[in-house]
Amino acid sequence: MILANYIVSFILIALGLLVLCTQKNLIKVVLGLGIMDYGVNLLIVSAGFNEGGTAPIYTLSELLSGVPSTFFVAPVPQALTLTSIVIGACVDAMALAIVIMIKKRYGTIDADEVRRLRG
């Protein structure tokens, strides 16, 4: 099961990178960036997964004895992924706003037509 998560995450990252490198339409480039972000988030969550683990909430008896009676899932990758989702949504919104401004200024969203410096 966890191997499938790793495979899908690498496929998403590769697909996003392929879209970033091959597409000239700026909206498709922003979508490729989002796909790559989803792949990285899946990879981070999969790295923190422990089979049979529970939420990292200690009971009073575990705190007094100092020994946890259950196996916990790592909470740090989940927190990093939550932060990454928020940052990714902000980056996508900002990138789409920039695409709108490029469309207003140049009348196109084709990356080759927008470039001022050719060389």
CNS distance restraints for C-alpha pairs under 8 A (distance, minus, plus):
assign (resid   1 and name CA) (resid   5 and name CA) 6.85 0.50 0.50
assign (resid   2 and name CA) (resid   6 and name CA) 6.59 0.50 0.50
assign (resid   2 and name CA) (resid  46 and name CA) 6.75 0.50 0.50
assign (resid   3 and name CA) (resid   7 and name CA) 6.25 0.50 0.50
assign (resid   4 and name CA) (resid   8 and name CA) 6.05 0.50 0.50
assign (resid   5 and name CA) (resid   9 and name CA) 6.00 0.50 0.50
assign (resid   5 and name CA) (resid  42 and name CA) 7.04 0.50 0.50
assign (resid   5 and name CA) (resid  43 and name CA) 7.23 0.50 0.50
assign (resid   5 and name CA) (resid  46 and name CA) 6.44 0.50 0.50
assign (resid   6 and name CA) (resid  10 and name CA) 6.22 0.50 0.50
assign (resid   6 and name CA) (resid  42 and name CA) 7.80 0.50 0.50
assign (resid   6 and name CA) (resid  43 and name CA) 6.15 0.50 0.50
assign (resid   6 and name CA) (resid  46 and name CA) 6.95 0.50 0.50
assign (resid   7 and name CA) (resid  11 and name CA) 6.19 0.50 0.50
assign (resid   8 and name CA) (resid  12 and name CA) 6.11 0.50 0.50
assign (resid   8 and name CA) (resid  39 and name CA) 7.47 0.50 0.50
assign (resid   9 and name CA) (resid  13 and name CA) 6.19 0.50 0.50
assign (resid   9 and name CA) (resid  38 and name CA) 7.80 0.50 0.50
assign (resid   9 and name CA) (resid  39 and name CA) 4.36 0.50 0.50
assign (resid   9 and name CA) (resid  40 and name CA) 6.58 0.50 0.50
assign (resid   9 and name CA) (resid  42 and name CA) 5.71 0.50 0.50
assign (resid   9 and name CA) (resid  43 and name CA) 5.55 0.50 0.50
assign (resid  10 and name CA) (resid  14 and name CA) 6.04 0.50 0.50
assign (resid  10 and name CA) (resid  39 and name CA) 6.58 0.50 0.50
assign (resid  10 and name CA) (resid  43 and name CA) 7.79 0.50 0.50
assign (resid  11 and name CA) (resid  15 and name CA) 5.96 0.50 0.50
assign (resid  11 and name CA) (resid  39 and name CA) 7.58 0.50 0.50
assign (resid  12 and name CA) (resid  16 and name CA) 6.05 0.50 0.50
assign (resid  12 and name CA) (resid  35 and name CA) 6.16 0.50 0.50
assign (resid  12 and name CA) (resid  36 and name CA) 5.88 0.50 0.50
assign (resid  12 and name CA) (resid  38 and name CA) 7.21 0.50 0.50
assign (resid  12 and name CA) (resid  39 and name CA) 4.83 0.50 0.50
assign (resid  13 and name CA) (resid  17 and name CA) 6.15 0.50 0.50
assign (resid  13 and name CA) (resid  35 and name CA) 6.95 0.50 0.50
assign (resid  13 and name CA) (resid  36 and name CA) 4.46 0.50 0.50
assign (resid  13 and name CA) (resid  37 and name CA) 7.46 0.50 0.50
assign (resid  13 and name CA) (resid  38 and name CA) 7.86 0.50 0.50
assign (resid  13 and name CA) (resid  39 and name CA) 5.07 0.50 0.50
assign (resid  13 and name CA) (resid  40 and name CA) 6.74 0.50 0.50
assign (resid  14 and name CA) (resid  18 and name CA) 6.05 0.50 0.50
assign (resid  14 and name CA) (resid  36 and name CA) 7.41 0.50 0.50
assign (resid  15 and name CA) (resid  19 and name CA) 6.24 0.50 0.50
assign (resid  15 and name CA) (resid  32 and name CA) 7.45 0.50 0.50
assign (resid  15 and name CA) (resid  35 and name CA) 7.43 0.50 0.50
assign (resid  15 and name CA) (resid  36 and name CA) 7.24 0.50 0.50
assign (resid  16 and name CA) (resid  20 and name CA) 6.19 0.50 0.50
assign (resid  16 and name CA) (resid  31 and name CA) 7.91 0.50 0.50
assign (resid  16 and name CA) (resid  32 and name CA) 4.31 0.50 0.50
assign (resid  16 and name CA) (resid  33 and name CA) 5.93 0.50 0.50
assign (resid  16 and name CA) (resid  34 and name CA) 7.44 0.50 0.50
assign (resid  16 and name CA) (resid  35 and name CA) 5.16 0.50 0.50
assign (resid  16 and name CA) (resid  36 and name CA) 4.50 0.50 0.50
assign (resid  17 and name CA) (resid  21 and name CA) 6.19 0.50 0.50
assign (resid  17 and name CA) (resid  32 and name CA) 6.83 0.50 0.50
assign (resid  17 and name CA) (resid  33 and name CA) 7.57 0.50 0.50
assign (resid  17 and name CA) (resid  36 and name CA) 6.70 0.50 0.50
assign (resid  18 and name CA) (resid  22 and name CA) 6.06 0.50 0.50
assign (resid  18 and name CA) (resid  32 and name CA) 7.85 0.50 0.50
assign (resid  19 and name CA) (resid  23 and name CA) 5.61 0.50 0.50
assign (resid  19 and name CA) (resid  28 and name CA) 7.20 0.50 0.50
assign (resid  19 and name CA) (resid  29 and name CA) 6.30 0.50 0.50
assign (resid  19 and name CA) (resid  32 and name CA) 5.19 0.50 0.50
assign (resid  20 and name CA) (resid  28 and name CA) 7.91 0.50 0.50
assign (resid  20 and name CA) (resid  29 and name CA) 5.14 0.50 0.50
assign (resid  20 and name CA) (resid  30 and name CA) 7.99 0.50 0.50
assign (resid  20 and name CA) (resid  32 and name CA) 5.66 0.50 0.50
assign (resid  20 and name CA) (resid  33 and name CA) 6.84 0.50 0.50
assign (resid  23 and name CA) (resid  28 and name CA) 6.61 0.50 0.50
assign (resid  23 and name CA) (resid  29 and name CA) 6.32 0.50 0.50
assign (resid  24 and name CA) (resid  28 and name CA) 7.70 0.50 0.50
assign (resid  24 and name CA) (resid  29 and name CA) 7.32 0.50 0.50
assign (resid  24 and name CA) (resid 110 and name CA) 5.46 0.50 0.50
assign (resid  24 and name CA) (resid 111 and name CA) 5.09 0.50 0.50
assign (resid  24 and name CA) (resid 112 and name CA) 6.73 0.50 0.50
assign (resid  25 and name CA) (resid  29 and name CA) 6.42 0.50 0.50
assign (resid  25 and name CA) (resid 109 and name CA) 5.82 0.50 0.50
assign (resid  25 and name CA) (resid 110 and name CA) 4.82 0.50 0.50
assign (resid  25 and name CA) (resid 111 and name CA) 6.21 0.50 0.50
assign (resid  26 and name CA) (resid  30 and name CA) 6.31 0.50 0.50
assign (resid  26 and name CA) (resid  99 and name CA) 6.62 0.50 0.50
assign (resid  26 and name CA) (resid 109 and name CA) 5.59 0.50 0.50
assign (resid  26 and name CA) (resid 110 and name CA) 6.28 0.50 0.50
assign (resid  26 and name CA) (resid 111 and name CA) 6.33 0.50 0.50
assign (resid  27 and name CA) (resid  31 and name CA) 6.28 0.50 0.50
assign (resid  27 and name CA) (resid  96 and name CA) 7.13 0.50 0.50
assign (resid  27 and name CA) (resid  99 and name CA) 7.11 0.50 0.50
assign (resid  27 and name CA) (resid 109 and name CA) 7.52 0.50 0.50
assign (resid  28 and name CA) (resid  32 and name CA) 6.09 0.50 0.50
assign (resid  29 and name CA) (resid  33 and name CA) 6.27 0.50 0.50
assign (resid  30 and name CA) (resid  34 and name CA) 6.38 0.50 0.50
assign (resid  30 and name CA) (resid  92 and name CA) 6.57 0.50 0.50
assign (resid  30 and name CA) (resid  95 and name CA) 6.62 0.50 0.50
assign (resid  30 and name CA) (resid  96 and name CA) 7.07 0.50 0.50
assign (resid  31 and name CA) (resid  35 and name CA) 6.25 0.50 0.50
assign (resid  32 and name CA) (resid  36 and name CA) 6.20 0.50 0.50
assign (resid  33 and name CA) (resid  37 and name CA) 6.24 0.50 0.50
assign (resid  33 and name CA) (resid  92 and name CA) 7.87 0.50 0.50
assign (resid  34 and name CA) (resid  38 and name CA) 6.29 0.50 0.50
assign (resid  34 and name CA) (resid  88 and name CA) 7.14 0.50 0.50
assign (resid  34 and name CA) (resid  92 and name CA) 6.86 0.50 0.50
assign (resid  35 and name CA) (resid  39 and name CA) 6.38 0.50 0.50
assign (resid  36 and name CA) (resid  40 and name CA) 6.38 0.50 0.50
assign (resid  37 and name CA) (resid  41 and name CA) 6.23 0.50 0.50
assign (resid  37 and name CA) (resid  88 and name CA) 6.70 0.50 0.50
assign (resid  38 and name CA) (resid  42 and name CA) 6.21 0.50 0.50
assign (resid  39 and name CA) (resid  43 and name CA) 6.22 0.50 0.50
assign (resid  40 and name CA) (resid  44 and name CA) 6.24 0.50 0.50
assign (resid  41 and name CA) (resid  45 and name CA) 6.26 0.50 0.50
assign (resid  41 and name CA) (resid  81 and name CA) 5.60 0.50 0.50
assign (resid  41 and name CA) (resid  84 and name CA) 7.10 0.50 0.50
assign (resid  41 and name CA) (resid  85 and name CA) 7.49 0.50 0.50
assign (resid  42 and name CA) (resid  46 and name CA) 6.00 0.50 0.50
assign (resid  43 and name CA) (resid  47 and name CA) 6.14 0.50 0.50
assign (resid  44 and name CA) (resid  48 and name CA) 6.58 0.50 0.50
assign (resid  44 and name CA) (resid  77 and name CA) 5.88 0.50 0.50
assign (resid  44 and name CA) (resid  78 and name CA) 7.73 0.50 0.50
assign (resid  44 and name CA) (resid  80 and name CA) 7.91 0.50 0.50
assign (resid  44 and name CA) (resid  81 and name CA) 6.64 0.50 0.50
assign (resid  45 and name CA) (resid  49 and name CA) 6.48 0.50 0.50
assign (resid  45 and name CA) (resid  77 and name CA) 5.81 0.50 0.50
assign (resid  45 and name CA) (resid  78 and name CA) 6.02 0.50 0.50
assign (resid  45 and name CA) (resid  81 and name CA) 6.77 0.50 0.50
assign (resid  47 and name CA) (resid  77 and name CA) 7.48 0.50 0.50
assign (resid  48 and name CA) (resid  73 and name CA) 6.80 0.50 0.50
assign (resid  48 and name CA) (resid  74 and name CA) 5.39 0.50 0.50
assign (resid  48 and name CA) (resid  75 and name CA) 7.53 0.50 0.50
assign (resid  48 and name CA) (resid  76 and name CA) 7.73 0.50 0.50
assign (resid  48 and name CA) (resid  77 and name CA) 5.52 0.50 0.50
assign (resid  48 and name CA) (resid  78 and name CA) 7.38 0.50 0.50
assign (resid  49 and name CA) (resid  53 and name CA) 7.82 0.50 0.50
assign (resid  49 and name CA) (resid  73 and name CA) 6.04 0.50 0.50
assign (resid  49 and name CA) (resid  74 and name CA) 6.92 0.50 0.50
assign (resid  50 and name CA) (resid  72 and name CA) 7.43 0.50 0.50
assign (resid  50 and name CA) (resid  73 and name CA) 5.49 0.50 0.50
assign (resid  50 and name CA) (resid  74 and name CA) 7.57 0.50 0.50
assign (resid  52 and name CA) (resid  71 and name CA) 7.06 0.50 0.50
assign (resid  53 and name CA) (resid  70 and name CA) 7.48 0.50 0.50
assign (resid  53 and name CA) (resid  71 and name CA) 4.91 0.50 0.50
assign (resid  53 and name CA) (resid  72 and name CA) 4.59 0.50 0.50
assign (resid  53 and name CA) (resid  73 and name CA) 4.95 0.50 0.50
assign (resid  54 and name CA) (resid  70 and name CA) 7.28 0.50 0.50
assign (resid  54 and name CA) (resid  71 and name CA) 6.30 0.50 0.50
assign (resid  54 and name CA) (resid  72 and name CA) 4.87 0.50 0.50
assign (resid  54 and name CA) (resid  73 and name CA) 5.74 0.50 0.50
assign (resid  55 and name CA) (resid  72 and name CA) 5.87 0.50 0.50
assign (resid  55 and name CA) (resid  73 and name CA) 6.03 0.50 0.50
assign (resid  56 and name CA) (resid  72 and name CA) 5.19 0.50 0.50
assign (resid  56 and name CA) (resid  73 and name CA) 6.34 0.50 0.50
assign (resid  56 and name CA) (resid  74 and name CA) 7.42 0.50 0.50
assign (resid  56 and name CA) (resid  75 and name CA) 6.95 0.50 0.50
assign (resid  58 and name CA) (resid  62 and name CA) 6.01 0.50 0.50
assign (resid  58 and name CA) (resid  63 and name CA) 6.53 0.50 0.50
assign (resid  58 and name CA) (resid  68 and name CA) 7.28 0.50 0.50
assign (resid  59 and name CA) (resid  63 and name CA) 6.37 0.50 0.50
assign (resid  60 and name CA) (resid  64 and name CA) 6.23 0.50 0.50
assign (resid  61 and name CA) (resid  65 and name CA) 6.08 0.50 0.50
assign (resid  62 and name CA) (resid  66 and name CA) 5.69 0.50 0.50
assign (resid  62 and name CA) (resid  67 and name CA) 5.66 0.50 0.50
assign (resid  62 and name CA) (resid  68 and name CA) 5.17 0.50 0.50
assign (resid  62 and name CA) (resid  69 and name CA) 6.68 0.50 0.50
assign (resid  63 and name CA) (resid  67 and name CA) 7.32 0.50 0.50
assign (resid  63 and name CA) (resid  68 and name CA) 7.73 0.50 0.50
assign (resid  74 and name CA) (resid  78 and name CA) 7.52 0.50 0.50
assign (resid  75 and name CA) (resid  79 and name CA) 6.32 0.50 0.50
assign (resid  76 and name CA) (resid  80 and name CA) 6.15 0.50 0.50
assign (resid  77 and name CA) (resid  81 and name CA) 6.02 0.50 0.50
assign (resid  78 and name CA) (resid  82 and name CA) 6.20 0.50 0.50
assign (resid  79 and name CA) (resid  83 and name CA) 6.28 0.50 0.50
assign (resid  80 and name CA) (resid  84 and name CA) 6.04 0.50 0.50
assign (resid  81 and name CA) (resid  85 and name CA) 6.08 0.50 0.50
assign (resid  82 and name CA) (resid  86 and name CA) 6.52 0.50 0.50
assign (resid  83 and name CA) (resid  87 and name CA) 6.22 0.50 0.50
assign (resid  84 and name CA) (resid  88 and name CA) 5.84 0.50 0.50
assign (resid  85 and name CA) (resid  89 and name CA) 6.17 0.50 0.50
assign (resid  86 and name CA) (resid  90 and name CA) 6.37 0.50 0.50
assign (resid  87 and name CA) (resid  91 and name CA) 6.15 0.50 0.50
assign (resid  88 and name CA) (resid  92 and name CA) 6.10 0.50 0.50
assign (resid  89 and name CA) (resid  93 and name CA) 6.16 0.50 0.50
assign (resid  90 and name CA) (resid  94 and name CA) 6.09 0.50 0.50
assign (resid  91 and name CA) (resid  95 and name CA) 5.98 0.50 0.50
assign (resid  92 and name CA) (resid  96 and name CA) 6.10 0.50 0.50
assign (resid  93 and name CA) (resid  97 and name CA) 6.18 0.50 0.50
assign (resid  94 and name CA) (resid  98 and name CA) 6.23 0.50 0.50
assign (resid  95 and name CA) (resid  99 and name CA) 6.23 0.50 0.50
assign (resid  96 and name CA) (resid 100 and name CA) 6.25 0.50 0.50
assign (resid  97 and name CA) (resid 101 and name CA) 6.36 0.50 0.50
assign (resid  98 and name CA) (resid 102 and name CA) 6.15 0.50 0.50
assign (resid  99 and name CA) (resid 103 and name CA) 6.13 0.50 0.50
assign (resid  99 and name CA) (resid 109 and name CA) 6.88 0.50 0.50
assign (resid 100 and name CA) (resid 104 and name CA) 6.28 0.50 0.50
assign (resid 101 and name CA) (resid 105 and name CA) 6.17 0.50 0.50
assign (resid 102 and name CA) (resid 106 and name CA) 5.80 0.50 0.50
assign (resid 102 and name CA) (resid 107 and name CA) 7.30 0.50 0.50
assign (resid 102 and name CA) (resid 108 and name CA) 7.24 0.50 0.50
assign (resid 102 and name CA) (resid 109 and name CA) 6.79 0.50 0.50
assign (resid 102 and name CA) (resid 114 and name CA) 7.89 0.50 0.50
assign (resid 103 and name CA) (resid 107 and name CA) 4.72 0.50 0.50
assign (resid 103 and name CA) (resid 108 and name CA) 5.01 0.50 0.50
assign (resid 103 and name CA) (resid 109 and name CA) 5.62 0.50 0.50
assign (resid 104 and name CA) (resid 108 and name CA) 7.92 0.50 0.50
assign (resid 106 and name CA) (resid 114 and name CA) 6.60 0.50 0.50
assign (resid 108 and name CA) (resid 113 and name CA) 7.32 0.50 0.50
assign (resid 108 and name CA) (resid 114 and name CA) 7.25 0.50 0.50
assign (resid 109 and name CA) (resid 113 and name CA) 7.89 0.50 0.50
assign (resid 109 and name CA) (resid 114 and name CA) 7.29 0.50 0.50
assign (resid 110 and name CA) (resid 114 and name CA) 6.43 0.50 0.50
assign (resid 111 and name CA) (resid 115 and name CA) 6.49 0.50 0.50
